[in-house]
Amino acid sequence: MRSLKTAAAAAALAVLLAACGQGSATKEAAAPEGKSVVRYMNFSANDGHEKDLTAIVNAFQAANPDITVQVETVPYATYFTKLQTAVAGGTAADAFELNYENFVTYAKNGSLAELKDVDSSVYKKSLYEAFNADGLQYGVPESFSNVVLFYNKALFKKAGVAEPTPEWTWKDEQAAAQKLTDKGAKVWGDYQPVSYNEFYKVLAQNGGEFLNADRTAATFNSPQGVEAAKFLIGKVGTTMPTEADGAGTPDFDSKLFKSGKLAMWHTGIWMFSAMADAPFDWDVVVEPGNTRKASAMFVNGLVVSAASKNAAAAQKWITFLAASDETTKTRLASSWELPPVADEAKLAPYLEQKKPANRKAVFSALEETVLPPVIERQQEMQDIVTTELTSAAAGRKPVEKALADAQTKVNGLLKK
């Protein structure tokens, strides 16, 4: 953990905080005279972006001289355990960072303060709405990433197949993948892992729902769910590699695409930099849907503790950290995830990069999104769905049986 130890004297602490904005966010420090201290705990600055966060803190404090921000940066591996302990013990920071899945849990259990009079217009709508629960705004988006369809332009040209467009549906993708697959040359048309993460997305693309409205029962074993699972599983061995070919092993998909042996690849925008030196022309497009578009969105947010004594100052800090010009410039300059701002003119440094050319698709994908289904026993649910779908993909049970078994097991988790 890259946090400074609490100094013995309050004066020394104030000097340290003003200089670098670091401290222990779960230990309340004496406020310098005439100032409020906002304690802030985060994970995303760890391992490379501490200086970026410090720069944003300094800019905020310059604009708000009556507020001092005390930062604690914790490695992701231990962050949520430490946060849970702090919240339970009444020592949580005034403001802290949450990914969407944990936001749902903390909003539900009353740990978060409602935010008041937030200017929602500065944020991308889908990102902002992710942090609304039961009609109340409990957080603001901080950063995001999402999934798009990568494609090898050279392979499309060689096969005489028209490149993907935003209007494509599953049917278009399947038809192109069949034409692009050349098993003799070990060229595959498509790659989309058979997993929980892909299933909840294609389910949404087919008009289905994973859970009921109050998250008390699984609903994915439906006609829409069966069709979505068959779409995903039907690729295996036909237009997509099998486990026997190496599918599912570490870096298999990225190596396959970069070697020029994969025409289409469903993956995240975090792979842009890794593919920058690929020896062929490639681009991206919003993923096809069936009855609707639904792009997977992963978003981190900023919240204020319900127990904070400095809620107003904490809200001022998190809204600055989320969407200020200083934050946007810092994130783009350091490739520290993408800022959630609605004004795409501020994103020009990102959009103007040459590879991929269609970076606009990253933001177009935010117009129709799907967020991960969330329950208390999250990892168990994810493992159940992936295991059952994998069994169906391997031919060990019919798709219908796999979905029925998965839903029964997930409902069992919800009842415990």
Number of C-alpha atoms within 10 A of each C-alpha: 12 15 16 18 11 16 14 8 9 14 13 11 22 20 13 18 20 17 12 19 25 27 26 20 25 23 15 17 18 14 16 16 8 8 13 19 22 29 28 28 26 23 21 22 19 17 13 11 17 19 12 16 25 19 17 22 27 19 16 21 17 13 10 14 12 14 22 25 27 30 29 26 25 22 15 14 9 11 18 18 10 14 21 13 13 16 17 11 10 13 17 27 28 30 30 24 26 25 19 21 18 18 24 20 14 18 22 12 8 12 19 22 21 20 18 11 7 13 8 14 11 16 20 19 16 17 26 21 18 23 24 18 15 9 8 14 22 27 31 29 31 28 23 18 20 19 24 23 22 27 23 23 20 14 23 21 12 9 13 12 15 10 16 23 14 14 12 17 18 18 13 15 19 17 13 23 24 16 15 24 22 15 14 7 8 13 21 27 30 29 26 20 24 25 21 19 15 18 24 27 25 29 27 26 26 22 17 22 20 22 19 11 10 6 13 13 18 20 17 24 23 17 13 19 25 21 18 26 27 17 17 22 24 16 22 20 16 16 26 27 25 17 14 8 12 12 19 15 9 9 10 12 22 15 13 19 23 18 13 19 20 28 25 29 25 19 21 17 20 13 12 16 12 11 17 15 11 14 10 14 16 24 21 27 24 27 28 24 24 18 14 14 24 26 27 25 23 20 23 25 25 27 31 29 25 18 17 20 13 17 20 15 21 28 25 15 24 24 19 18 23 23 20 18 15 16 23 21 16 18 19 17 12 11 13 18 17 18 26 28 25 17 12 14 9 15 17 11 12 15 19 13 11 11 17 20 14 16 19 16 20 20 16 14 21 22 14 15 19 20 19 15 19 19 20 14 12 14 10 13 23 19 14 18 24 19 17 25 29 21 17 22 24 15 11 12 15 16 22 19 16 22 22 17 16 24 24 13 16 23 17 13 17 15 8 7
